[in-house]
Amino acid sequence: MNMPLAKTDTASAIPVARPPAAVLPLQIKRAPFGQRAWARLKTTAEHLLPPAIVLALALVTWEILCSGAGSSLPPPSQVLSETWELIVDPFYDRGGIDKGLFWHLSASLQRVGVGYSLAALAGVALGTLVGQSTWAMRGLDPIFQVLRTVPPLAWLPLSLAAFRQGQPAAIFVIFITAIWPIIINTAVGIRNIPQDFRNVAAVLRLNHLEFFWKIMVPSAAPYIFTGLRIGIGLSWLAIVAAEMLIGGVGIGFFIWDAWNSSRISEIILALIYVGVIGFILDRIVALLATIVTRGTAAN
Amino acid sequence: MKSYLRIDHVGKIFNKGQHATEVLTDITLSIEKGEYVSIIGHSGCGKSTLLNIVAGLIEASSGGVLLEDREVNEPGPDRAVVFQNHSLLPWLTVYDNVSLAVNKVFSGAKSRAERHDWVLHNLELVQMTHAKDKRPGEISGGMKQRVGIARALAMEPKVLLLDEPFGALDALTRAHLQDSVMAIHQKLGNTVMMITHDVDEAVLLSDRIVMMTNGPAARTGEILDVPLPRPRKRLELAGNPIYLKCRQRVLEFLYERHRFVEAA
Protein backbone atom coordinates (compact mmCIF):
# COMPACT_ATOMS: atom_id res chain seq x y z
CA MET A 1 0.00 0.00 0.00
CA ASN A 2 1.68 3.07 -1.15
CA MET A 3 -0.59 5.90 -0.42
CA PRO A 4 0.58 9.42 -1.09
CA LEU A 5 0.74 11.45 2.06
CA ALA A 6 -2.08 13.88 2.25
CA LYS A 7 -0.83 17.37 1.81
CA THR A 8 -1.12 18.97 5.20
CA ASP A 9 -2.50 22.41 5.22
CA THR A 10 0.17 24.23 7.19
CA ALA A 11 -2.03 27.23 7.78
CA SER A 12 -4.52 25.24 9.82
CA ALA A 13 -1.84 23.86 12.13
CA ILE A 14 -0.94 27.29 13.40
CA PRO A 15 -3.50 28.63 15.82
CA VAL A 16 -4.99 31.76 14.42
CA ALA A 17 -6.91 34.15 16.57
CA ARG A 18 -10.44 33.82 15.37
CA PRO A 19 -13.19 36.29 16.04
CA PRO A 20 -15.38 35.03 18.91
CA ALA A 21 -18.54 33.29 17.87
CA ALA A 22 -21.48 35.57 17.62
CA VAL A 23 -23.97 35.16 20.41
CA LEU A 24 -27.37 34.68 18.91
CA PRO A 25 -30.14 36.10 21.04
CA LEU A 26 -32.76 33.48 21.80
CA GLN A 27 -36.09 34.94 20.92
CA ILE A 28 -39.00 33.62 22.83
CA LYS A 29 -42.15 34.99 21.39
CA ARG A 30 -45.13 34.65 23.64
CA ALA A 31 -48.02 33.33 21.65
CA PRO A 32 -51.05 35.64 21.60
CA PHE A 33 -53.71 34.96 24.21
CA GLY A 34 -56.24 33.50 21.81
CA GLN A 35 -53.74 30.95 20.55
CA ARG A 36 -52.72 29.91 24.06
CA ALA A 37 -56.32 29.56 25.19
CA TRP A 38 -57.01 27.44 22.13
CA ALA A 39 -54.05 25.17 22.97
CA ARG A 40 -55.26 24.76 26.56
CA LEU A 41 -58.75 23.98 25.34
CA LYS A 42 -57.37 21.42 22.94
CA THR A 43 -55.43 19.47 25.59
CA THR A 44 -58.43 19.54 27.92
CA ALA A 45 -60.67 18.28 25.16
CA GLU A 46 -58.20 15.51 24.32
CA HIS A 47 -58.58 14.21 27.85
CA LEU A 48 -62.29 14.76 28.29
CA LEU A 49 -63.60 13.69 24.91
CA PRO A 50 -62.82 9.94 25.02
CA PRO A 51 -64.62 9.27 28.34
CA ALA A 52 -67.52 11.46 27.24
CA ILE A 53 -67.90 9.57 23.96
CA VAL A 54 -67.67 6.17 25.65
CA LEU A 55 -70.22 7.21 28.27
CA ALA A 56 -72.62 8.50 25.61
CA LEU A 57 -72.26 5.27 23.62
CA ALA A 58 -72.93 3.18 26.72
CA LEU A 59 -76.03 5.20 27.57
CA VAL A 60 -77.35 4.91 24.03
CA THR A 61 -76.78 1.14 24.00
CA TRP A 62 -78.47 0.82 27.38
CA GLU A 63 -81.42 2.93 26.14
CA ILE A 64 -81.85 0.75 23.04
CA LEU A 65 -81.50 -2.54 24.90
CA CYS A 66 -83.96 -1.67 27.68
CA SER A 67 -86.59 0.18 25.66
CA GLY A 68 -88.44 -2.98 24.62
CA ALA A 69 -91.81 -3.79 26.16
CA GLY A 70 -90.68 -6.89 28.03
CA SER A 71 -87.49 -5.36 29.41
CA SER A 72 -86.87 -6.07 33.11
CA LEU A 73 -84.61 -3.06 33.68
CA PRO A 74 -85.53 0.58 33.00
CA PRO A 75 -83.68 2.55 30.30
CA PRO A 76 -81.68 5.64 31.38
CA SER A 77 -84.40 8.06 30.33
CA GLN A 78 -86.88 6.32 32.60
CA VAL A 79 -84.33 6.19 35.47
CA LEU A 80 -83.85 9.92 35.16
CA SER A 81 -87.54 10.76 35.11
CA GLU A 82 -88.40 8.40 37.97
CA THR A 83 -85.61 9.57 40.25
CA TRP A 84 -85.71 13.24 39.33
CA GLU A 85 -87.24 14.11 42.70
CA LEU A 86 -84.41 12.33 44.54
CA ILE A 87 -81.75 13.99 42.41
CA VAL A 88 -82.99 17.56 42.79
CA ASP A 89 -83.83 17.35 46.50
CA PRO A 90 -81.31 15.14 48.33
CA PHE A 91 -81.96 16.95 51.63
CA TYR A 92 -85.63 16.16 52.38
CA ASP A 93 -86.45 14.41 55.63
CA ARG A 94 -89.93 13.07 56.23
CA GLY A 95 -88.94 11.27 59.39
CA GLY A 96 -88.08 7.61 59.94
CA ILE A 97 -86.15 6.18 57.03
CA ASP A 98 -87.88 8.29 54.40
CA LYS A 99 -85.00 10.70 53.89
CA GLY A 100 -83.13 12.23 50.95
CA LEU A 101 -80.07 10.52 49.51
CA PHE A 102 -77.76 13.02 51.22
CA TRP A 103 -78.81 11.71 54.65
CA HIS A 104 -78.37 8.08 53.62
CA LEU A 105 -74.96 8.73 52.15
CA SER A 106 -73.81 10.81 55.10
CA ALA A 107 -74.92 8.08 57.54
CA SER A 108 -72.89 5.53 55.56
CA LEU A 109 -69.91 7.88 55.35
CA GLN A 110 -70.01 8.43 59.10
CA ARG A 111 -69.90 4.69 59.76
CA VAL A 112 -67.04 4.28 57.33
CA GLY A 113 -65.31 7.32 58.82
CA VAL A 114 -65.38 5.92 62.35
CA GLY A 115 -64.60 2.31 61.42
CA TYR A 116 -61.87 3.27 58.98
CA SER A 117 -60.19 5.74 61.34
CA LEU A 118 -60.05 3.10 64.08
CA ALA A 119 -58.70 0.59 61.57
CA ALA A 120 -56.03 3.06 60.42
CA LEU A 121 -54.85 3.74 63.97
CA ALA A 122 -54.90 0.11 65.10
CA GLY A 123 -53.55 -1.12 61.76
CA VAL A 124 -50.52 1.18 61.75
CA ALA A 125 -49.81 0.36 65.41
CA LEU A 126 -50.09 -3.41 64.92
CA GLY A 127 -48.21 -3.24 61.62
CA THR A 128 -45.38 -1.38 63.33
CA LEU A 129 -45.25 -4.01 66.06
CA VAL A 130 -45.21 -6.87 63.56
CA GLY A 131 -42.65 -5.12 61.34
CA GLN A 132 -40.33 -4.20 64.18
CA SER A 133 -40.37 -7.30 66.36
CA THR A 134 -39.56 -10.73 64.98
CA TRP A 135 -41.27 -12.32 67.96
CA ALA A 136 -44.51 -10.43 67.36
CA MET A 137 -44.34 -11.28 63.67
CA ARG A 138 -43.96 -15.00 64.34
CA GLY A 139 -46.78 -14.87 66.88
CA LEU A 140 -49.29 -12.70 65.06
CA ASP A 141 -48.65 -13.21 61.37
CA PRO A 142 -50.28 -16.68 61.07
CA ILE A 143 -53.40 -15.38 62.84
CA PHE A 144 -53.56 -12.35 60.55
CA GLN A 145 -53.11 -14.48 57.47
CA VAL A 146 -56.07 -16.64 58.41
CA LEU A 147 -58.37 -13.88 59.65
CA ARG A 148 -57.83 -11.61 56.67
CA THR A 149 -59.40 -14.16 54.35
CA VAL A 150 -62.70 -14.13 56.28
CA PRO A 151 -65.26 -12.23 54.15
CA PRO A 152 -66.45 -8.98 55.80
CA LEU A 153 -70.09 -10.04 56.04
CA ALA A 154 -69.18 -13.24 57.85
CA TRP A 155 -68.16 -11.04 60.79
CA LEU A 156 -71.58 -9.35 60.96
CA PRO A 157 -73.58 -11.99 62.92
CA LEU A 158 -70.78 -12.31 65.46
CA SER A 159 -70.49 -8.55 65.65
CA LEU A 160 -74.26 -8.18 66.16
CA ALA A 161 -74.15 -10.82 68.88
CA ALA A 162 -71.34 -8.97 70.64
CA PHE A 163 -72.63 -5.38 70.33
CA ARG A 164 -76.39 -6.10 70.25
CA GLN A 165 -76.93 -2.99 68.11
CA GLY A 166 -76.77 -2.29 64.41
CA GLN A 167 -74.60 0.83 64.49
CA PRO A 168 -71.53 -0.46 66.39
CA ALA A 169 -71.85 -3.81 64.62
CA ALA A 170 -71.60 -2.12 61.20
CA ILE A 171 -68.66 -0.01 62.36
CA PHE A 172 -66.90 -3.15 63.57
CA VAL A 173 -67.39 -4.81 60.18
CA ILE A 174 -65.78 -1.77 58.49
CA PHE A 175 -62.96 -1.87 61.02
CA ILE A 176 -62.22 -5.56 60.56
CA THR A 177 -62.42 -5.25 56.77
CA ALA A 178 -60.06 -2.31 56.43
CA ILE A 179 -57.47 -3.29 59.04
CA TRP A 180 -55.73 -6.22 57.29
CA PRO A 181 -54.22 -4.45 54.30
CA ILE A 182 -53.15 -1.61 56.60
CA ILE A 183 -51.40 -4.00 59.01
CA ILE A 184 -49.70 -6.01 56.29
CA ASN A 185 -48.48 -3.04 54.26
CA THR A 186 -47.26 -1.16 57.33
CA ALA A 187 -45.33 -4.22 58.48
CA VAL A 188 -43.68 -4.59 55.08
CA GLY A 189 -42.82 -0.88 55.09
CA ILE A 190 -41.23 -1.11 58.53
CA ARG A 191 -39.29 -4.24 57.62
CA ASN A 192 -37.99 -2.49 54.50
CA ILE A 193 -36.48 0.49 56.32
CA PRO A 194 -32.93 0.53 54.93
CA GLN A 195 -30.23 -0.55 57.36
CA ASP A 196 -28.46 2.74 56.59
CA PHE A 197 -31.26 4.72 58.21
CA ARG A 198 -31.18 2.43 61.23
CA ASN A 199 -27.42 3.00 61.46
CA VAL A 200 -27.89 6.77 61.31
CA ALA A 201 -30.45 6.52 64.11
CA ALA A 202 -28.07 4.35 66.14
CA VAL A 203 -25.14 6.75 65.75
CA LEU A 204 -27.38 9.68 66.74
CA ARG A 205 -28.78 7.61 69.62
CA LEU A 206 -32.38 8.45 68.72
CA ASN A 207 -34.78 7.10 71.34
CA HIS A 208 -37.76 4.92 70.39
CA LEU A 209 -40.17 7.82 70.02
CA GLU A 210 -37.76 9.88 67.91
CA PHE A 211 -36.97 6.84 65.80
CA PHE A 212 -40.67 6.24 65.24
CA TRP A 213 -41.49 9.80 64.12
CA LYS A 214 -38.28 10.78 62.36
CA ILE A 215 -37.23 7.56 60.63
CA MET A 216 -39.90 4.90 60.74
CA VAL A 217 -43.02 6.84 59.74
CA PRO A 218 -41.48 8.82 56.86
CA SER A 219 -39.57 5.82 55.59
CA ALA A 220 -42.57 3.48 55.67
CA ALA A 221 -45.08 6.15 54.58
CA PRO A 222 -45.40 4.99 50.95
CA TYR A 223 -46.21 1.46 52.13
CA ILE A 224 -48.55 2.65 54.87
CA PHE A 225 -50.49 4.74 52.35
CA THR A 226 -50.77 1.80 49.97
CA GLY A 227 -52.44 -0.08 52.82
CA LEU A 228 -54.66 2.87 53.70
CA ARG A 229 -55.77 3.22 50.10
CA ILE A 230 -56.70 -0.45 49.78
CA GLY A 231 -58.41 -0.16 53.19
CA ILE A 232 -60.67 2.74 52.22
CA GLY A 233 -61.77 0.90 49.09
CA LEU A 234 -62.61 -2.24 51.05
CA SER A 235 -64.53 -0.32 53.73
CA TRP A 236 -66.71 1.32 51.13
CA LEU A 237 -67.28 -2.09 49.56
CA ALA A 238 -68.30 -3.60 52.87
CA ILE A 239 -70.57 -0.82 54.12
CA VAL A 240 -73.29 -1.36 51.51
CA ALA A 241 -73.58 -5.06 52.28
CA ALA A 242 -73.50 -4.52 56.02
CA GLU A 243 -76.19 -1.84 55.89
CA MET A 244 -78.46 -4.04 53.82
CA LEU A 245 -78.56 -6.40 56.77
CA ILE A 246 -78.66 -4.04 59.75
CA GLY A 247 -81.30 -1.63 58.38
CA GLY A 248 -81.83 1.97 59.50
CA VAL A 249 -80.49 4.94 57.60
CA GLY A 250 -77.69 4.32 55.12
CA ILE A 251 -77.12 3.90 51.41
CA GLY A 252 -77.01 0.10 51.72
CA PHE A 253 -80.39 0.02 53.37
CA PHE A 254 -81.73 2.50 50.83
CA ILE A 255 -80.81 0.06 48.04
CA TRP A 256 -82.36 -2.87 49.89
CA ASP A 257 -85.52 -0.88 50.61
CA ALA A 258 -85.79 0.16 46.96
CA TRP A 259 -85.46 -3.48 45.88
CA ASN A 260 -88.19 -4.54 48.29
CA SER A 261 -90.51 -1.90 46.81
CA SER A 262 -89.41 -2.72 43.24
CA ARG A 263 -88.07 0.80 42.60
CA ILE A 264 -85.32 -0.33 40.25
CA SER A 265 -84.55 3.20 39.02
CA GLU A 266 -83.66 4.28 42.57
CA ILE A 267 -81.26 1.35 42.90
CA ILE A 268 -79.49 2.44 39.73
CA LEU A 269 -79.22 6.03 40.98
CA ALA A 270 -77.87 4.81 44.35
CA LEU A 271 -75.25 2.65 42.60
CA ILE A 272 -74.02 5.66 40.64
CA TYR A 273 -73.71 7.66 43.88
CA VAL A 274 -71.90 4.79 45.62
CA GLY A 275 -69.43 4.51 42.75
CA VAL A 276 -68.73 8.23 42.57
CA ILE A 277 -68.22 8.54 46.31
CA GLY A 278 -65.97 5.48 46.41
CA PHE A 279 -63.90 7.08 43.66
CA ILE A 280 -63.70 10.37 45.58
CA LEU A 281 -62.65 8.60 48.81
CA ASP A 282 -59.88 6.78 46.96
CA ARG A 283 -58.69 10.05 45.43
CA ILE A 284 -58.64 11.80 48.81
CA VAL A 285 -56.39 9.13 50.35
CA ALA A 286 -54.19 9.14 47.22
CA LEU A 287 -53.87 12.93 47.39
CA LEU A 288 -52.98 12.72 51.08
CA ALA A 289 -50.34 10.13 50.20
CA THR A 290 -48.70 12.33 47.56
CA ILE A 291 -48.59 15.26 49.99
CA VAL A 292 -47.15 13.24 52.87
CA THR A 293 -44.68 11.09 50.91
CA ARG A 294 -43.47 13.92 48.68
CA GLY A 295 -39.88 13.59 49.93
CA THR A 296 -39.72 9.86 50.42
CA ALA A 297 -40.73 8.97 46.91
CA ALA A 298 -37.86 11.04 45.49
CA ASN A 299 -35.26 8.78 47.01
CA MET B 1 0.62 2.00 76.29
CA LYS B 2 -1.83 4.87 76.26
CA SER B 3 -3.44 6.13 73.13
CA TYR B 4 -6.50 8.10 72.07
CA LEU B 5 -8.32 5.35 70.21
CA ARG B 6 -7.20 1.80 70.80
CA ILE B 7 -8.47 -1.24 68.96
CA ASP B 8 -7.39 -4.05 71.23
CA HIS B 9 -7.09 -7.63 69.97
CA VAL B 10 -10.37 -7.37 68.14
CA GLY B 11 -11.71 -10.47 66.41
CA LYS B 12 -15.02 -11.08 64.70
CA ILE B 13 -16.73 -14.34 63.87
CA PHE B 14 -20.02 -14.28 61.96
CA ASN B 15 -22.32 -17.17 62.76
CA LYS B 16 -24.76 -18.19 60.11
CA GLY B 17 -26.62 -21.17 61.49
CA GLN B 18 -24.06 -23.93 61.88
CA HIS B 19 -21.56 -22.16 59.72
CA ALA B 20 -19.07 -19.83 61.40
CA THR B 21 -16.85 -17.50 59.41
CA GLU B 22 -13.94 -15.80 61.05
CA VAL B 23 -13.66 -12.37 59.45
CA LEU B 24 -11.14 -10.54 61.62
CA THR B 25 -8.41 -11.99 63.79
CA ASP B 26 -6.56 -10.22 66.54
CA ILE B 27 -6.56 -6.69 65.19
CA THR B 28 -4.63 -4.30 67.37
CA LEU B 29 -4.22 -0.67 66.40
CA SER B 30 -3.63 2.61 68.18
CA ILE B 31 -4.64 5.95 66.77
CA GLU B 32 -3.39 9.19 68.28
CA LYS B 33 -5.44 12.34 68.63
CA GLY B 34 -5.50 14.34 65.41
CA GLU B 35 -4.09 11.48 63.39
CA TYR B 36 -5.47 10.48 59.98
CA VAL B 37 -5.29 6.71 59.60
CA SER B 38 -6.41 4.79 56.53
CA ILE B 39 -7.27 1.11 56.45
CA ILE B 40 -6.69 -0.42 53.04
CA GLY B 41 -7.28 -3.92 51.77
CA HIS B 42 -8.99 -5.90 49.07
CA SER B 43 -12.75 -6.07 49.10
CA GLY B 44 -14.11 -8.66 51.47
CA CYS B 45 -11.15 -8.42 53.85
CA GLY B 46 -13.36 -7.12 56.66
CA LYS B 47 -12.21 -3.51 56.76
CA SER B 48 -15.80 -2.24 56.83
CA THR B 49 -16.54 -4.73 59.61
CA LEU B 50 -13.66 -3.26 61.58
CA LEU B 51 -15.03 0.27 61.11
CA ASN B 52 -18.50 -0.87 62.15
CA ILE B 53 -17.03 -2.42 65.30
CA VAL B 54 -15.33 0.89 66.16
CA ALA B 55 -18.61 2.68 65.41
CA GLY B 56 -20.39 0.24 67.71
CA LEU B 57 -22.79 -0.90 65.00
CA ILE B 58 -21.37 -4.44 65.14
CA GLU B 59 -20.23 -6.16 68.30
CA ALA B 60 -16.73 -7.63 68.38
CA SER B 61 -16.53 -11.36 69.10
CA SER B 62 -13.33 -10.89 71.06
CA GLY B 63 -11.25 -7.96 72.22
CA GLY B 64 -12.56 -4.43 72.48
CA VAL B 65 -12.30 -0.80 71.47
CA LEU B 66 -11.13 1.91 73.86
CA LEU B 67 -11.71 5.60 73.26
CA GLU B 68 -9.84 7.79 75.75
CA ASP B 69 -9.36 4.67 77.90
CA ARG B 70 -13.08 3.93 78.06
CA GLU B 71 -14.57 0.95 76.36
CA VAL B 72 -17.09 1.67 73.65
CA ASN B 73 -19.50 -1.06 72.63
CA GLU B 74 -22.51 0.82 71.33
CA PRO B 75 -22.95 3.48 68.68
CA GLY B 76 -22.78 7.12 69.62
CA PRO B 77 -22.17 10.60 68.20
CA ASP B 78 -18.62 10.67 69.61
CA ARG B 79 -17.74 8.29 66.74
CA ALA B 80 -19.65 9.83 63.85
CA VAL B 81 -19.74 7.81 60.66
CA VAL B 82 -19.73 9.04 57.07
CA PHE B 83 -21.37 6.17 55.25
CA GLN B 84 -20.35 4.99 51.82
CA ASN B 85 -23.73 5.76 50.29
CA HIS B 86 -24.25 9.04 52.19
CA SER B 87 -27.33 7.73 54.07
CA LEU B 88 -29.09 11.07 54.08
CA LEU B 89 -32.76 10.92 54.94
CA PRO B 90 -34.48 11.63 51.60
CA TRP B 91 -37.56 13.26 53.16
CA LEU B 92 -35.51 15.95 54.92
CA THR B 93 -33.79 18.94 53.34
CA VAL B 94 -30.02 19.25 53.48
CA TYR B 95 -30.37 21.68 56.39
CA ASP B 96 -32.78 19.38 58.26
CA ASN B 97 -30.52 16.37 57.78
CA VAL B 98 -27.70 18.18 59.56
CA SER B 99 -29.95 19.82 62.12
CA LEU B 100 -31.44 16.43 63.07
CA ALA B 101 -27.96 15.47 64.27
CA VAL B 102 -27.21 18.88 65.82
CA ASN B 103 -30.52 19.06 67.68
CA LYS B 104 -30.03 15.58 69.07
CA VAL B 105 -26.39 15.93 70.11
CA PHE B 106 -26.50 19.51 71.42
CA SER B 107 -30.09 19.62 72.71
CA GLY B 108 -28.94 20.76 76.15
CA ALA B 109 -25.61 22.37 75.38
CA LYS B 110 -26.58 24.95 72.77
CA SER B 111 -29.51 27.33 72.43
CA ARG B 112 -31.80 27.17 69.43
CA ALA B 113 -30.04 30.07 67.72
CA GLU B 114 -26.62 28.57 68.43
CA ARG B 115 -27.70 25.26 66.96
CA HIS B 116 -28.96 27.02 63.83
CA ASP B 117 -25.62 28.80 63.44
CA TRP B 118 -23.77 25.55 64.05
CA VAL B 119 -25.68 23.79 61.28
CA LEU B 120 -24.92 26.62 58.86
CA HIS B 121 -21.29 26.71 59.97
CA ASN B 122 -20.86 23.02 59.16
CA LEU B 123 -22.61 23.34 55.82
CA GLU B 124 -20.23 26.23 55.12
CA LEU B 125 -17.25 23.98 55.90
CA VAL B 126 -18.24 21.61 53.09
CA GLN B 127 -19.41 24.48 50.84
CA MET B 128 -23.02 23.36 50.76
CA THR B 129 -24.81 26.41 52.19
CA HIS B 130 -26.25 27.24 48.78
CA ALA B 131 -28.25 23.99 48.69
CA LYS B 132 -29.47 23.97 52.27
CA ASP B 133 -33.15 23.91 51.30
CA LYS B 134 -32.82 21.19 48.69
CA ARG B 135 -33.66 17.57 49.30
CA PRO B 136 -31.04 14.83 48.77
CA GLY B 137 -32.83 13.72 45.60
CA GLU B 138 -32.17 17.09 44.03
CA ILE B 139 -28.39 17.26 44.49
CA SER B 140 -25.49 15.31 42.96
CA GLY B 141 -23.70 12.34 44.52
CA GLY B 142 -20.68 14.42 45.49
CA MET B 143 -22.91 17.02 47.14
CA LYS B 144 -24.76 14.32 49.08
CA GLN B 145 -21.46 13.04 50.40
CA ARG B 146 -20.49 16.59 51.39
CA VAL B 147 -23.69 16.86 53.40
CA GLY B 148 -22.95 13.46 54.95
CA ILE B 149 -19.56 14.80 56.01
CA ALA B 150 -21.15 17.99 57.37
CA ARG B 151 -23.61 15.93 59.39
CA ALA B 152 -20.79 13.87 60.89
CA LEU B 153 -18.60 16.93 61.59
CA ALA B 154 -21.54 18.73 63.21
CA MET B 155 -21.65 16.08 65.95
CA GLU B 156 -18.14 17.20 67.01
CA PRO B 157 -17.03 13.58 67.15
CA LYS B 158 -13.89 12.48 68.96
CA VAL B 159 -13.20 10.18 66.04
CA LEU B 160 -14.51 10.63 62.52
CA LEU B 161 -15.11 7.31 60.81
CA LEU B 162 -15.15 7.39 57.02
CA ASP B 163 -16.43 4.23 55.33
CA GLU B 164 -15.14 4.43 51.75
CA PRO B 165 -16.55 7.96 51.59
CA PHE B 166 -15.46 8.62 48.02
CA GLY B 167 -16.06 5.13 46.64
CA ALA B 168 -19.25 5.92 44.75
CA LEU B 169 -18.00 9.14 43.15
CA ASP B 170 -16.44 9.84 39.78
CA ALA B 171 -12.70 10.57 39.70
CA LEU B 172 -12.92 14.36 39.39
CA THR B 173 -15.54 14.77 42.10
CA ARG B 174 -13.55 12.40 44.27
CA ALA B 175 -10.34 14.47 43.94
CA HIS B 176 -12.26 17.63 44.74
CA LEU B 177 -13.83 16.10 47.83
CA GLN B 178 -10.51 14.64 48.99
CA ASP B 179 -9.06 18.15 48.89
CA SER B 180 -11.99 19.39 50.95
CA VAL B 181 -11.52 16.66 53.53
CA MET B 182 -7.78 17.46 53.73
CA ALA B 183 -8.54 21.13 54.25
CA ILE B 184 -11.08 20.36 56.97
CA HIS B 185 -8.70 17.96 58.71
CA GLN B 186 -5.99 20.63 58.53
CA LYS B 187 -8.32 23.22 60.02
CA LEU B 188 -10.07 21.23 62.74
CA GLY B 189 -7.45 18.59 63.56
CA ASN B 190 -9.96 15.73 63.69
CA THR B 191 -8.94 12.21 64.46
CA VAL B 192 -9.94 10.23 61.39
CA MET B 193 -10.15 6.55 60.57
CA MET B 194 -10.90 5.97 56.91
CA ILE B 195 -11.65 2.78 55.03
CA THR B 196 -10.51 2.83 51.42
CA HIS B 197 -9.39 0.64 48.56
CA ASP B 198 -7.74 3.44 46.64
CA VAL B 199 -3.95 3.52 47.05
CA ASP B 200 -3.48 7.14 45.93
CA GLU B 201 -6.24 8.30 48.21
CA ALA B 202 -4.69 6.51 51.18
CA VAL B 203 -1.21 7.95 50.59
CA LEU B 204 -2.47 11.45 49.87
CA LEU B 205 -4.69 11.79 52.93
CA SER B 206 -3.14 9.63 55.66
CA ASP B 207 -0.52 9.94 58.32
CA ARG B 208 -0.45 6.18 58.56
CA ILE B 209 -1.77 3.41 56.33
CA VAL B 210 -2.87 0.12 57.82
CA MET B 211 -2.74 -2.65 55.23
CA MET B 212 -4.94 -5.64 55.86
CA THR B 213 -4.32 -9.16 54.69
CA ASN B 214 -6.96 -11.00 52.74
CA GLY B 215 -9.89 -12.59 54.51
CA PRO B 216 -11.13 -14.80 55.92
CA ALA B 217 -9.47 -14.21 59.27
CA ALA B 218 -7.89 -10.96 58.09
CA ARG B 219 -5.27 -9.30 60.23
CA THR B 220 -3.18 -6.16 60.04
CA GLY B 221 -0.42 -7.02 57.63
CA GLU B 222 1.74 -3.95 57.64
CA ILE B 223 1.51 -0.39 58.93
CA LEU B 224 3.15 2.33 56.84
CA ASP B 225 4.02 5.83 58.03
CA VAL B 226 3.51 8.54 55.45
CA PRO B 227 6.06 11.19 56.42
CA LEU B 228 4.85 13.82 53.97
CA PRO B 229 4.54 17.34 55.37
CA ARG B 230 1.13 19.00 55.48
CA PRO B 231 -0.53 20.82 53.87
CA ARG B 232 -0.19 18.46 50.94
CA LYS B 233 -0.80 19.49 47.38
CA ARG B 234 -2.00 16.86 44.95
CA LEU B 235 -0.04 18.19 41.98
CA GLU B 236 3.26 18.77 43.81
CA LEU B 237 3.16 15.27 45.26
CA ALA B 238 2.83 13.57 41.90
CA GLY B 239 6.60 13.53 41.49
CA ASN B 240 7.59 13.54 45.16
CA PRO B 241 9.98 10.61 45.91
CA ILE B 242 8.50 9.95 49.38
CA TYR B 243 5.01 9.88 47.92
CA LEU B 244 6.06 7.49 45.17
CA LYS B 245 7.91 5.30 47.65
CA CYS B 246 4.86 5.04 49.92
CA ARG B 247 2.63 4.33 46.97
CA GLN B 248 5.07 1.65 45.81
CA ARG B 249 5.05 -0.02 49.23
CA VAL B 250 1.25 -0.20 49.40
CA LEU B 251 0.98 -1.47 45.85
CA GLU B 252 3.57 -4.17 46.51
CA PHE B 253 1.70 -5.27 49.60
CA LEU B 254 -1.65 -5.42 47.86
CA TYR B 255 -0.62 -6.90 44.53
CA GLU B 256 2.41 -9.02 45.28
CA ARG B 257 2.27 -10.35 48.76
CA HIS B 258 -1.47 -10.33 49.27
CA ARG B 259 -2.92 -10.65 45.85
CA PHE B 260 -6.68 -10.98 45.84
CA VAL B 261 -6.97 -14.69 45.12
CA GLU B 262 -10.51 -14.81 43.81
CA ALA B 263 -9.98 -11.95 41.38
CA ALA B 264 -6.81 -13.49 39.93
Interface residues (C-beta under 8 A of the other chain):
Chain A: D196 F197 N199 V200 A202 V203 L204 R205 L206 E210 K214 I215 P218 S219 A221 T293 R294 G295 T296 A298 N299
Chain B: A55 G56 L57 E74 P75 G76 P77 R79 A80 V81 F83 N85 S87 L89 P90 W91 L92 L100 A101 K104 V105 R135 G137 E138 M155
